[in-house]
């Protein structure tokens, strides 16, 4: 029989990942990019087809991208990268994501950096993320920190990563606090930071429990209630194991 806490951890992970996607969208300049589009209705039409007919959706996005749609450039690049609606083609993915990034798309920035990472082109990924981090784009800071961690030069980058994540508004961001606390607890910054990670752990777990608690609760009283012991425990257990695959 599957452990109840394991099921709860899986549910917490799914909710946290969903919230992170929403966070990236909220932090990005997607609204500004869409406002500059010449034919937003055509973009919405292509989007509506993504689930039912990915190939048709891809064709419509590609036609729009070729006409200069920055939103569509980023989407075409990601679809090429994943092989959605078209055969996977990393060269084409890079071409379109680079164009979107150069045109100022935050999604283009994140997806291009991620593409470079998957190809182990860490220095190129870091240069892309740095352009977003320099202007305070929090997701770029988080992706830059994670890229440093995955790269061969992590030991030389640890001090820079700490400075990056512990200064300015980013220091109070839950997703950044989550990554940084996990990194400290796992000893990624060296043994001397493990106690500091443990000290931070309850606070981050509490905030995570608030984030992932039942999204169906709508009453004002329930939304202000403190998370219970089990939800805090689940958040703490999952927090410690959340980035195991990245270690």
C-alpha positions in Angstrom: 0.0 0.0 0.0 1.4 3.4 -1.0 2.4 5.7 1.9 -0.1 8.5 2.6 2.8 10.9 3.0 4.2 9.8 -0.4 0.9 10.6 -2.1 0.8 13.9 -0.3 4.3 14.7 -1.4 3.4 13.9 -5.0 0.4 16.2 -4.8 2.5 18.9 -3.2 5.1 18.6 -6.0 2.5 18.8 -8.7 0.9 21.9 -7.2 4.3 23.5 -6.6 5.4 22.9 -10.2 2.1 24.4 -11.4 2.6 27.4 -9.2 6.2 27.8 -10.5 4.9 27.9 -14.1 2.5 30.6 -13.0 5.3 32.4 -11.3 7.5 32.5 -14.4 4.5 33.8 -16.4 3.7 36.4 -13.8 7.3 37.6 -13.7 7.8 37.6 -17.4 7.0 40.3 -20.0 4.4 38.1 -21.8 1.7 40.7 -21.5 3.9 43.4 -23.1 5.0 41.0 -25.8 1.4 40.2 -26.6 0.4 43.9 -26.7 3.0 44.5 -29.4 1.7 41.6 -31.6 0.1 42.6 -34.9 -2.5 39.8 -34.9 -3.2 38.5 -31.3 -6.4 36.8 -32.5 -4.3 34.5 -34.8 -2.0 33.7 -31.9 -5.0 32.7 -29.7 -6.4 30.6 -32.5 -3.1 28.7 -32.8 -3.0 28.3 -29.0 -6.5 26.8 -28.9 -5.4 24.1 -31.4 -2.3 23.0 -29.4 -4.1 20.1 -27.6 -6.5 19.0 -30.4 -4.3 19.4 -33.4 -0.6 20.1 -32.5 0.5 19.9 -36.1 -2.0 22.5 -37.3 -1.1 24.7 -34.3 2.6 24.5 -35.1 1.9 25.4 -38.7 0.0 28.5 -37.7 2.6 29.6 -35.2 5.4 29.1 -37.7 3.6 31.2 -40.3 3.1 34.0 -37.7 6.8 33.7 -36.6 8.0 34.1 -40.1 6.0 37.3 -40.3 7.7 38.7 -37.2 5.6 37.6 -34.3 7.9 37.4 -31.3 5.4 35.4 -29.2 5.2 32.8 -32.0 9.0 32.7 -32.4 9.3 31.6 -28.8 6.5 29.1 -29.1 7.9 27.6 -32.4 11.3 27.3 -30.8 9.9 25.4 -27.8 7.7 23.2 -30.0 10.8 22.3 -32.1 12.7 21.7 -28.9 10.1 19.3 -27.5 9.0 17.7 -30.8 5.4 19.0 -30.4 3.5 19.3 -33.6 6.7 18.8 -35.6 9.7 16.5 -35.5 12.2 17.5 -32.8 14.9 19.7 -34.4 17.3 21.4 -31.9 18.9 23.5 -34.6 15.6 25.0 -35.6 14.7 25.3 -31.9 17.8 27.4 -31.3 17.2 29.5 -34.3 13.7 30.6 -33.3 14.4 30.8 -29.5 17.5 33.0 -30.3 15.3 35.3 -32.4 12.7 35.6 -29.7 15.4 36.2 -27.1 17.0 38.9 -29.2 13.6 40.5 -29.7 13.2 40.8 -25.9 11.0 37.8 -25.0 11.5 36.5 -21.4 10.1 33.1 -22.4 12.6 33.1 -25.3 15.4 33.8 -22.7 14.3 31.0 -20.4 13.8 28.4 -23.1 17.0 29.3 -25.0 19.0 29.0 -21.8 17.3 25.7 -21.0 18.1 24.4 -24.5 21.8 25.3 -24.1 21.8 23.5 -20.7 20.3 20.3 -22.2 23.1 20.4 -24.7 25.6 21.0 -21.9 26.5 24.4 -23.3 26.6 25.8 -19.8 28.6 29.0 -20.5 26.2 30.0 -23.3 23.2 29.3 -21.0 24.8 31.3 -18.2 25.3 34.3 -20.5 21.7 34.2 -21.6 20.4 34.0 -18.0 22.7 36.8 -16.9 21.0 39.2 -19.2 17.7 38.6 -17.4 19.3 38.5 -13.9 21.0 41.9 -14.5 17.6 43.5 -14.8 16.1 41.7 -11.9 14.1 39.0 -13.7 13.8 36.6 -10.8 13.3 33.4 -12.9 16.5 34.1 -14.8 18.3 34.4 -11.4 16.9 31.0 -10.3 17.8 29.4 -13.6 21.2 30.9 -13.5 21.8 29.5 -10.0 20.6 26.1 -11.1 22.8 26.2 -14.2 25.9 27.1 -12.1 25.1 24.1 -9.9 24.9 21.7 -12.9 28.0 23.0 -14.6 31.6 21.8 -14.1 32.6 25.2 -12.6 30.2 25.0 -9.6 32.9 25.2 -7.0 34.1 28.5 -8.4 30.6 29.8 -8.8 29.2 29.2 -5.3 30.1 32.6 -3.9 28.6 34.4 -6.9 25.5 32.3 -6.6 25.0 33.2 -3.0 25.4 36.9 -3.7 23.0 36.6 -6.6 20.2 35.0 -4.6 20.6 36.9 -1.3 20.4 40.4 -2.5 17.5 42.7 -3.5 13.9 41.6 -3.9 14.9 38.1 -5.1 16.0 37.3 -1.5 12.4 37.2 -0.4 11.0 35.3 -3.3 9.7 31.9 -2.2 10.9 29.9 -5.2 14.4 31.4 -4.8 14.3 30.8 -1.0 13.2 27.2 -1.7 16.1 26.5 -4.0 18.7 28.2 -1.8 17.5 26.5 1.4 17.6 23.1 -0.3 21.1 23.8 -1.7 22.3 24.7 1.8 20.8 21.7 3.4 22.3 19.4 0.8 25.8 20.9 1.4 26.1 22.4 -2.1 27.6 25.5 -0.7 29.9 23.6 1.7 29.4 22.0 5.0 29.4 25.3 6.9 26.2 26.3 5.3 24.2 23.2 6.3 23.2 24.6 9.7 22.0 27.8 8.1 19.9 25.8 5.7 18.4 23.8 8.5 17.6 27.1 10.3 15.8 28.4 7.3 14.0 25.1 6.6 10.9 25.5 8.8 10.1 29.0 7.5 10.3 27.9 3.9 8.3 24.7 4.5 5.6 26.8 6.2 5.4 29.1 3.2 5.3 26.2 0.9 2.6 24.5 2.8 0.6 27.7 2.4 1.3 27.7 -1.3 0.3 24.1 -1.9 -2.7 23.7 0.4 -6.0 22.9 -1.0 -6.6 25.2 -4.0 -10.3 24.4 -3.9 -10.8 26.2 -0.6 -12.5 29.5 -1.4 -13.9 30.9 1.8 -12.1 33.8 3.4 -11.8 32.0 6.7 -10.2 29.0 5.1 -7.8 31.0 3.0 -6.5 32.7 6.2 -6.1 29.5 8.2 -2.7 28.3 9.1 -1.5 25.1 7.5 -1.8 22.0 9.7 1.0 19.9 11.1 0.7 17.3 8.3 0.8 19.8 5.5 3.9 21.5 7.1 5.5 18.1 7.5 4.8 17.1 3.9 6.2 20.4 2.7 9.3 20.0 4.8 9.9 16.4 3.6 9.3 17.3 0.0 11.5 20.4 0.3 14.5 18.3 1.4 14.0 15.9 -1.6 12.7 18.3 -4.2 15.9 18.8 -6.1 17.4 15.3 -5.7 17.6 14.9 -9.4 19.8 18.0 -9.7 22.3 17.0 -7.1 
